[in-house]
Amino acid sequence: MGGLLAGGFETSVAAEGGDVVITEAGPVHGGSADGLRMFEGIRYATARRWEPPQRVAHWPGVQDATRPGARCAQNEDPPAGTPASASEDCLFLNVTAPAGVRRDLPVLVYLHGGGLKNGAGSDLEPRRLAAREHAVVVTLNYRLGVFGFYSYPGLAGSGTFGLQDQQAAMAWVRRNIAAFGGNAHNVTLFGESGGGDSVCAQLVSPSARGLFDRVMIQSGTCGDANPLGALIPSAAGRVASWQKLSALAANGATVAAKVATAFGCTADALTCLRQRSADDLLHSADVNFGAYWGPAYDTPLLPEKPADAIAAGRFPHVPVIIGATKDEATLLVALIGQPTSSTSYDTMLDQAFGKGTARRNAVTAAYPATVGYARTWAAIAGDRGYVCPNQRSATVLSRYTRTYAFEFADSGAPLIFTLKPETQAIPDDALGAYHGSDVPYLWDSASAQFQLTPPQRTLSDQLLDYLGRFAATGDPNGWGTPYWANVHPDGAPLVQRLAPGAVRPARTADEHHCALWTE
């Protein structure tokens, strides 16, 4: 019937149509199916706008946990198929656990992607991961966009509210996951894209120490090789992964004054923004806030850039998996819709590397535009912004801790985004192993089944087993999968290239021209 809390009562009891688990704030009633127990929409914290998350007060009675909680405030993301939300009451998590085993299971905590401005923990379906790997899987919401990463002079927590939420969820897991059958001292934190960036931040954050035992970073960047303009040189939007608080706060004050004037406020700008509805800020976010929010360093939560902390060994030396997809930027370039001509391609090269410079000449020599301008630019941007920074991070991490690197390389991965053929710069069948293409191999979709071929399903099983063993032991290796060698700090890293029927070690730094991308 489950374990006992200190007070002597059951932490998990059978109930008609599901289970009741007793958390620190009170009991929750979840569902069950296919040998799994599912608990959705568990409130792990509360937070007012631009304030730190607070622990949940005890609730009376049994809370329903059979449906997801509200998504955090965000605009619709048509390519990803995710809806808009205006909710700021959104700090919920979901727990999926094997039935019958009620203690000491490895725990996997996932930070969703979406560029830190879209997504929710409920977008992906963890049942296959939990069942196959006999693990407890936790997904969660955290504040996004201007609500999660806005900075303003003197505003405590600037640039880190979403990261604070993630830490509150991890602390909740440490305190409560045993009631769901998980081992609170065996927690793997992992995430993809913006979630991967978040894992980098949590790995080096002093306030996250003791909240996890291993990490996996998928298509996130711990370094600075994705500077402003790396992908779209002329863009004013936020492209850099890490920015200093003082710069973000100064920009935040400038844009706040503009928005306050547009709203006709008589109060000071920050008070004005606090008083506006979430819809008001969401309506303004894309136009006015895009370049002025992001995860800030030089803060109590993130004192320095993750890359600097990692280089100095200032992080808990837990086992790490880190990697990227082979063709990281094809999807992003397809969505941008440029470059599509020699003129636009030359303009982007000039803006990124300087007209007539030795640097520009070296780039064009390494990347001849034989496959079209958009695909060539995607190779440049993907290698510069994702693949090579991840390989450098893997090498540096390996100086301090056991590190495994990967490159997801299935060029026929199913497309999980909806693009517009009339405007996309790269057609669907040329996207290759695009950013996010590894997601269907670890998760099912909450809205529709990702369609994998039999060889792809075999690859998916291998990836799940690698992740499951890593979560259980800190080493992805075991029976039934090709051996995955850990990275050594000397030379280009040996990465595990992941493709259907072709999972094998490879050195891919030369293929991605990583010697060019050392900034």
C-alpha positions as CSV (number, residue, x, y, z in Angstrom):
1,M,0.0,0.0,0.0
2,G,3.0,2.4,-0.1
3,G,5.4,3.9,2.3
4,L,4.8,5.8,5.6
5,L,5.4,9.5,6.3
6,A,7.0,10.5,9.6
7,G,3.5,10.9,11.0
8,G,2.8,7.3,10.4
9,F,0.2,7.4,7.6
10,E,0.3,6.0,4.2
11,T,1.8,8.1,1.4
12,S,0.0,6.3,-1.4
13,V,-3.3,4.4,-1.2
14,A,-5.4,2.7,-3.8
15,A,-8.6,4.5,-4.8
16,E,-11.4,3.8,-7.2
17,G,-10.2,4.9,-10.6
18,G,-6.6,5.7,-9.6
19,D,-4.4,6.4,-6.6
20,V,-4.3,8.9,-3.8
21,V,-0.8,10.1,-2.9
22,I,-0.2,12.3,0.1
23,T,2.1,15.2,-0.6
24,E,3.5,17.8,1.8
25,A,0.5,20.1,1.0
26,G,-2.1,17.5,1.0
27,P,-3.5,14.4,-0.9
28,V,-3.8,14.3,-4.6
29,H,-5.9,11.8,-6.7
30,G,-4.4,10.6,-10.0
31,G,-5.4,8.1,-12.6
32,S,-3.9,4.8,-13.7
33,A,-3.6,2.9,-16.9
34,D,-1.3,0.3,-18.6
35,G,0.6,-0.4,-15.4
36,L,1.3,3.3,-14.7
37,R,0.1,5.9,-12.3
38,M,-0.4,9.4,-13.6
39,F,-0.8,12.6,-11.6
40,E,-1.3,15.8,-13.5
41,G,-1.7,19.4,-12.5
42,I,-0.1,19.2,-9.1
43,R,0.6,22.7,-7.8
44,Y,4.3,22.9,-6.7
45,A,4.5,26.6,-6.0
46,T,2.7,29.9,-6.4
47,A,4.0,33.2,-7.6
48,R,2.9,36.8,-8.2
49,R,4.2,38.6,-11.3
50,W,7.9,39.2,-11.1
51,E,8.2,37.8,-7.6
52,P,9.9,34.6,-6.3
53,P,7.9,31.4,-6.2
54,Q,6.5,30.4,-2.8
55,R,5.8,27.0,-1.3
56,V,2.2,25.9,-1.5
57,A,0.0,26.2,1.6
58,H,-1.8,23.1,2.8
59,W,-5.0,22.4,1.0
60,P,-8.2,20.9,2.5
61,G,-9.5,17.6,1.1
62,V,-8.1,15.6,-1.9
63,Q,-7.0,17.6,-4.9
64,D,-7.9,16.3,-8.3
65,A,-4.7,15.4,-10.3
66,T,-6.2,13.9,-13.4
67,R,-5.8,16.8,-15.9
68,P,-3.0,19.2,-16.6
69,G,-2.8,22.6,-14.9
70,A,-3.0,25.9,-16.9
71,R,-0.1,26.6,-19.2
72,C,2.0,29.6,-18.3
73,A,1.2,32.9,-20.1
74,Q,2.4,32.7,-23.7
75,N,1.3,33.5,-27.3
76,E,0.3,30.8,-29.7
77,D,3.1,29.0,-31.5
78,P,1.6,27.8,-34.8
79,P,4.6,25.8,-36.0
80,A,4.8,23.8,-32.8
81,G,1.0,23.6,-32.6
82,T,0.9,24.9,-29.0
83,P,-2.0,27.2,-27.9
84,A,-1.9,30.6,-26.2
85,S,-2.5,31.1,-22.5
86,A,-3.0,34.2,-20.4
87,S,-2.6,32.4,-17.1
88,E,-0.1,33.5,-14.5
89,D,-1.4,30.8,-12.0
90,C,0.5,28.1,-13.8
91,L,3.2,26.5,-11.6
92,F,2.1,22.9,-11.9
93,L,3.9,19.7,-12.5
94,N,3.0,16.2,-13.6
95,V,4.2,12.8,-12.3
96,T,4.1,9.5,-14.1
97,A,5.2,6.4,-12.2
98,P,5.1,2.6,-12.6
99,A,2.4,0.9,-10.6
100,G,3.3,-1.8,-8.2
101,V,6.8,-0.5,-7.4
102,R,6.6,2.1,-4.7
103,R,10.1,3.0,-3.7
104,D,13.6,3.8,-4.9
105,L,12.9,4.2,-8.6
106,P,15.2,6.6,-10.5
107,V,13.6,10.0,-11.1
108,L,13.8,12.0,-14.4
109,V,12.8,15.7,-14.2
110,Y,12.3,17.3,-17.7
111,L,12.5,21.0,-18.6
112,H,10.5,21.6,-21.8
113,G,11.8,23.5,-24.8
114,G,10.1,26.3,-26.7
115,G,12.7,29.1,-26.6
116,L,11.9,30.0,-23.0
117,K,8.7,31.6,-24.3
118,N,6.4,28.8,-25.3
119,G,5.5,25.3,-24.2
120,A,4.3,23.4,-21.1
121,G,5.2,20.2,-19.2
122,S,2.0,18.6,-20.5
123,D,2.9,18.9,-24.2
124,L,4.8,15.6,-24.2
125,E,3.6,12.2,-23.2
126,P,6.1,10.4,-20.8
127,R,4.3,7.0,-20.5
128,R,6.6,5.0,-22.7
129,L,9.7,6.4,-21.0
130,A,8.4,5.7,-17.5
131,A,7.2,2.2,-18.4
132,R,10.2,1.0,-20.4
133,E,12.8,2.4,-18.0
134,H,10.9,1.8,-14.8
135,A,11.4,5.4,-13.8
136,V,9.4,8.2,-12.3
137,V,9.1,11.0,-14.8
138,V,8.3,14.6,-13.8
139,T,7.4,17.3,-16.3
140,L,6.6,20.9,-15.2
141,N,5.6,24.4,-16.2
142,Y,7.7,27.4,-15.5
143,R,7.2,31.1,-16.2
144,L,8.1,32.1,-19.7
145,G,9.0,35.1,-21.9
146,V,8.5,38.5,-20.3
147,F,6.9,36.9,-17.2
148,G,9.8,34.6,-16.6
149,F,12.9,36.4,-17.7
150,Y,12.2,40.2,-17.6
151,S,14.8,42.5,-16.1
152,Y,14.3,46.0,-14.6
153,P,16.7,48.1,-12.5
154,G,16.3,47.3,-8.9
155,L,13.8,44.5,-9.5
156,A,14.9,41.6,-7.3
157,G,15.1,38.3,-9.3
158,S,15.3,40.1,-12.6
159,G,16.0,37.7,-15.5
160,T,15.7,34.6,-13.4
161,F,12.0,34.1,-12.4
162,G,11.6,31.1,-14.7
163,L,14.8,29.6,-13.4
164,Q,13.6,30.2,-9.8
165,D,10.4,28.2,-10.7
166,Q,12.5,25.3,-12.0
167,Q,14.4,25.3,-8.8
168,A,11.2,25.3,-6.8
169,A,10.0,22.3,-8.7
170,M,13.3,20.5,-8.2
171,A,13.1,21.2,-4.5
172,W,9.5,19.9,-4.5
173,V,10.7,16.7,-6.1
174,R,13.4,16.2,-3.4
175,R,10.8,16.6,-0.7
176,N,7.9,14.7,-2.2
177,I,8.9,12.2,-4.9
178,A,9.4,9.3,-2.5
179,A,5.6,9.3,-2.0
180,F,5.3,8.4,-5.7
181,G,7.9,5.7,-5.6
182,G,10.9,7.7,-6.6
183,N,14.3,7.9,-5.0
184,A,14.7,11.5,-3.9
185,H,18.5,11.0,-4.0
186,N,18.6,9.8,-7.6
187,V,17.3,12.7,-9.7
188,T,18.3,13.3,-13.3
189,L,17.6,16.8,-14.7
190,F,17.3,17.0,-18.4
191,G,15.9,19.4,-21.0
192,E,15.8,20.2,-24.7
193,S,16.4,23.6,-26.5
194,G,15.3,26.3,-24.1
195,G,15.1,23.5,-21.5
196,G,18.6,22.5,-22.4
197,D,19.8,26.1,-21.8
198,S,18.0,26.0,-18.5
199,V,19.8,22.8,-17.5
200,C,23.1,24.6,-18.2
201,A,22.0,27.4,-15.9
202,Q,20.9,25.0,-13.1
203,L,24.1,23.0,-13.4
204,V,26.2,26.1,-12.4
205,S,23.7,27.9,-10.2
206,P,24.7,28.0,-6.5
207,S,21.1,27.9,-5.4
208,A,20.5,24.7,-7.4
209,R,23.2,22.7,-5.5
210,G,21.9,19.5,-4.1
211,L,18.7,19.5,-6.2
212,F,19.9,16.9,-8.8
213,D,22.3,14.1,-9.2
214,R,23.0,14.0,-13.0
215,V,22.1,16.1,-16.0
216,M,21.4,15.7,-19.8
217,I,21.5,18.8,-22.1
218,Q,19.8,18.4,-25.5
219,S,20.4,21.2,-28.0
220,G,21.0,23.7,-25.3
221,T,24.1,25.9,-25.2
222,C,26.2,26.6,-22.1
223,G,28.5,29.0,-24.1
224,D,28.5,32.2,-26.0
225,A,28.8,31.0,-29.6
226,N,25.2,32.0,-30.3
227,P,25.8,35.8,-29.9
228,L,23.3,38.4,-31.0
229,G,23.0,38.1,-34.8
230,A,24.5,34.6,-35.0
231,L,21.4,33.2,-36.7
232,I,19.8,36.4,-38.2
233,P,22.5,39.1,-38.3
234,S,20.0,41.9,-38.9
235,A,17.5,40.8,-36.2
236,A,16.8,42.9,-33.1
237,G,15.4,39.9,-31.3
238,R,16.9,38.0,-28.4
239,V,19.3,35.5,-29.8
240,A,22.1,35.4,-27.2
241,S,21.6,32.7,-24.7
242,W,23.2,34.6,-21.8
243,Q,23.2,38.3,-21.2
244,K,24.5,40.4,-18.3
245,L,21.8,41.7,-15.9
246,S,22.9,45.4,-16.2
247,A,22.4,45.4,-20.0
248,L,19.1,43.5,-19.8
249,A,17.8,45.8,-17.0
250,A,18.7,49.0,-18.8
251,N,17.0,47.7,-22.0
252,G,14.0,46.6,-19.8
253,A,13.7,50.1,-18.4
254,T,13.8,51.7,-21.8
255,V,11.1,49.4,-23.3
256,A,9.0,49.6,-20.1
257,A,8.8,53.4,-20.5
258,K,7.7,53.1,-24.1
259,V,5.1,50.5,-23.3
260,A,3.8,52.6,-20.3
261,T,3.5,55.6,-22.5
262,A,1.6,53.5,-25.1
263,F,-0.8,52.4,-22.3
264,G,-1.3,56.0,-21.1
265,C,0.0,55.2,-17.6
266,T,0.6,57.9,-15.1
267,A,2.4,55.7,-12.5
268,D,6.1,54.7,-12.8
269,A,6.8,52.3,-15.7
270,L,7.3,49.1,-13.6
271,T,4.1,49.7,-11.6
272,C,2.3,50.3,-14.9
273,L,3.5,46.9,-16.2
274,R,2.4,45.2,-13.1
275,Q,-1.1,46.6,-13.4
276,R,-1.6,45.6,-17.0
277,S,-3.2,42.3,-17.8
278,A,-1.3,39.3,-19.0
279,D,-3.0,39.7,-22.4
280,D,-1.8,43.3,-22.6
281,L,1.8,42.2,-22.1
282,L,1.5,39.3,-24.4
283,H,0.2,41.6,-27.1
284,S,3.2,43.9,-26.5
285,A,5.8,41.1,-26.0
286,D,6.6,40.2,-29.6
287,V,6.8,43.8,-30.7
288,N,8.3,45.6,-27.7
289,F,9.9,43.0,-25.4
290,G,11.6,40.5,-27.8
291,A,15.1,41.9,-27.4
292,Y,14.8,42.8,-23.7
293,W,14.2,39.6,-21.8
294,G,16.3,36.5,-21.3
295,P,18.2,34.6,-18.6
296,A,20.5,37.0,-16.9
297,Y,23.8,36.4,-15.3
298,D,25.6,38.5,-12.7
299,T,22.7,37.7,-10.5
300,P,22.4,35.8,-7.2
301,L,21.0,32.7,-9.0
302,L,23.4,32.9,-11.9
303,P,26.6,34.8,-10.8
304,E,28.5,34.2,-14.0
305,K,28.0,32.8,-17.5
306,P,27.6,29.0,-17.4
307,A,30.6,28.6,-19.7
308,D,32.8,30.5,-17.4
309,A,31.7,28.6,-14.3
310,I,32.2,25.3,-16.2
311,A,35.7,26.2,-17.3
312,A,36.6,27.0,-13.7
313,G,35.0,23.8,-12.4
314,R,32.5,25.8,-10.3
315,F,29.6,23.3,-10.6
316,P,28.7,20.0,-8.9
317,H,30.7,17.3,-10.6
318,V,27.8,15.1,-11.5
319,P,27.7,12.9,-14.6
320,V,26.6,14.7,-17.8
321,I,25.2,13.8,-21.2
322,I,25.4,16.7,-23.7
323,G,24.7,16.9,-27.4
324,A,22.9,18.4,-30.4
325,T,21.3,17.3,-33.6
326,K,23.4,17.2,-36.8
327,D,21.4,19.9,-38.6
328,E,20.4,22.2,-35.8
329,A,19.6,25.3,-37.7
330,T,17.7,24.0,-40.8
331,L,14.3,24.3,-39.1
332,L,15.1,27.8,-37.8
333,V,16.3,29.0,-41.2
334,A,13.2,27.5,-42.8
335,L,11.0,29.4,-40.5
336,I,12.9,32.7,-41.0
337,G,12.5,32.3,-44.8
338,Q,15.9,33.6,-45.7
339,P,18.4,33.7,-47.3
340,T,16.9,32.7,-50.7
341,S,19.2,34.5,-53.1
342,S,22.9,35.3,-53.5
343,T,22.2,38.9,-52.5
344,S,20.5,38.1,-49.2
345,Y,23.1,35.4,-48.5
346,D,26.0,37.9,-49.1
347,T,24.3,40.5,-47.0
348,M,24.0,38.0,-44.1
349,L,27.6,37.0,-44.4
350,D,28.7,40.6,-44.4
351,Q,26.6,41.4,-41.4
352,A,27.8,38.4,-39.5
353,F,31.5,38.4,-40.3
354,G,32.4,41.7,-42.0
355,K,32.6,42.6,-45.6
356,G,35.8,41.4,-47.2
357,T,37.4,40.1,-44.0
358,A,39.6,37.1,-43.6
359,R,37.0,35.7,-41.3
360,R,34.3,35.9,-43.9
361,N,36.6,34.4,-46.5
362,A,37.4,31.5,-44.2
363,V,33.7,30.8,-43.6
364,T,32.8,30.8,-47.3
365,A,35.8,28.6,-48.1
366,A,34.6,26.1,-45.5
367,Y,31.0,26.3,-46.5
368,P,30.6,26.6,-50.3
369,A,27.0,27.2,-51.2
370,T,26.6,24.1,-53.3
371,V,23.4,23.0,-51.6
372,G,21.6,26.3,-51.8
373,Y,22.0,29.5,-49.9
374,A,19.5,28.7,-47.1
375,R,20.9,25.2,-46.4
376,T,24.4,26.6,-46.4
377,W,23.5,29.4,-44.0
378,A,21.8,26.8,-41.8
379,A,25.0,24.7,-41.7
380,I,27.0,27.8,-40.7
381,A,24.4,28.9,-38.0
382,G,23.9,25.4,-36.7
383,D,27.6,24.6,-36.4
384,R,28.5,28.0,-34.9
385,G,25.5,28.2,-32.5
386,Y,24.9,24.6,-31.3
387,V,27.0,21.7,-32.5
388,C,30.5,23.2,-31.9
389,P,29.7,24.9,-28.6
390,N,28.2,21.7,-27.3
391,Q,31.4,19.8,-28.3
392,R,33.5,22.4,-26.6
393,S,31.4,22.2,-23.5
394,A,31.7,18.4,-23.5
395,T,35.5,18.6,-23.6
396,V,35.6,21.1,-20.8
397,L,33.1,19.3,-18.6
398,S,35.1,16.1,-19.0
399,R,38.0,17.7,-17.2
400,Y,35.9,17.6,-14.0
401,T,33.3,14.9,-14.4
402,R,32.3,11.8,-16.4
403,T,30.8,13.2,-19.6
404,Y,29.1,11.6,-22.6
405,A,28.5,13.5,-25.9
406,F,26.1,12.7,-28.7
407,E,25.0,13.8,-32.1
408,F,21.5,12.9,-33.2
409,A,21.8,12.2,-37.0
410,D,18.5,10.7,-38.3
411,S,18.0,12.7,-41.5
412,G,14.6,11.1,-41.9
413,A,13.2,12.0,-38.5
414,P,9.5,12.8,-38.6
415,L,8.6,16.5,-38.8
416,I,6.9,17.6,-35.6
417,F,6.4,21.2,-36.7
418,T,4.0,22.7,-39.2
419,L,5.7,25.0,-41.7
420,K,4.3,27.1,-44.5
421,P,5.7,25.8,-47.9
422,E,5.1,29.2,-49.5
423,T,7.5,31.0,-47.2
424,Q,9.9,28.4,-45.8
425,A,13.4,28.7,-47.1
426,I,14.2,24.9,-46.8
427,P,11.7,22.2,-47.9
428,D,10.6,19.6,-45.4
429,D,12.5,16.8,-47.1
430,A,15.8,18.8,-46.8
431,L,15.6,19.6,-43.1
432,G,17.7,16.6,-42.1
433,A,18.2,16.1,-38.3
434,Y,16.7,19.4,-37.5
435,H,16.5,21.2,-34.1
436,G,14.1,19.1,-32.0
437,S,14.1,16.1,-34.3
438,D,15.3,13.9,-31.4
439,V,12.2,14.7,-29.3
440,P,9.9,12.0,-30.8
441,Y,12.5,9.3,-29.9
442,L,12.1,10.0,-26.2
443,W,8.5,11.1,-26.0
444,D,5.1,10.6,-27.5
445,S,3.0,13.6,-28.3
446,A,0.2,14.5,-25.9
447,S,-2.0,15.3,-28.8
448,A,-1.0,12.8,-31.5
449,Q,1.3,9.8,-31.8
450,F,4.7,10.6,-33.4
451,Q,5.0,8.2,-36.4
452,L,8.3,6.3,-36.4
453,T,9.3,3.6,-38.8
454,P,10.5,0.2,-37.4
455,P,14.2,1.1,-37.6
456,Q,13.4,4.5,-36.0
457,R,11.5,2.7,-33.3
458,T,14.5,0.6,-32.6
459,L,16.6,3.7,-32.3
460,S,14.0,5.2,-30.0
461,D,14.3,2.1,-27.8
462,Q,18.1,2.5,-27.7
463,L,17.9,6.1,-26.8
464,L,15.4,5.4,-24.0
465,D,17.6,2.7,-22.7
466,Y,20.7,4.9,-22.7
467,L,18.7,7.6,-20.8
468,G,17.2,5.1,-18.4
469,R,20.5,3.5,-17.5
470,F,22.1,6.9,-17.1
471,A,19.3,7.9,-14.8
472,A,19.7,4.8,-12.7
473,T,23.5,4.6,-12.6
474,G,25.2,7.6,-14.1
475,D,26.4,5.5,-17.0
476,P,24.3,5.0,-20.2
477,N,26.0,1.7,-21.1
478,G,24.5,-1.7,-20.6
479,W,23.3,-4.9,-22.4
480,G,21.6,-4.4,-25.8
481,T,23.0,-1.1,-26.9
482,P,26.3,-0.2,-28.6
483,Y,29.0,0.9,-26.2
484,W,29.1,4.7,-25.6
485,A,32.5,5.9,-24.6
486,N,32.8,8.9,-22.3
487,V,34.6,12.1,-23.5
488,H,38.3,12.7,-22.6
489,P,39.6,16.2,-22.2
490,D,42.3,15.9,-24.9
491,G,41.4,16.5,-28.5
492,A,38.1,16.6,-30.3
493,P,35.4,14.7,-28.4
494,L,34.3,11.3,-29.4
495,V,30.5,11.6,-29.8
496,Q,27.9,8.9,-30.0
497,R,26.3,9.4,-33.4
498,L,22.7,8.3,-33.2
499,A,20.9,7.2,-36.4
500,P,18.7,4.2,-37.3
501,G,20.9,1.1,-37.7
502,A,24.0,3.2,-37.3
503,V,24.6,4.0,-33.6
504,R,28.4,4.3,-33.3
505,P,31.2,6.6,-32.0
506,A,32.5,9.3,-34.3
507,R,34.6,12.4,-34.3
508,T,32.5,15.0,-36.1
509,A,34.3,18.3,-35.2
510,D,36.0,18.5,-38.6
511,E,32.7,17.8,-40.4
512,H,31.2,20.8,-38.6
513,H,34.3,23.0,-39.0
514,C,34.6,23.5,-35.3
515,A,38.1,24.9,-35.6
516,L,36.4,28.0,-37.1
517,W,34.0,28.4,-34.2
518,T,36.2,29.0,-31.2
519,E,34.7,32.3,-30.1
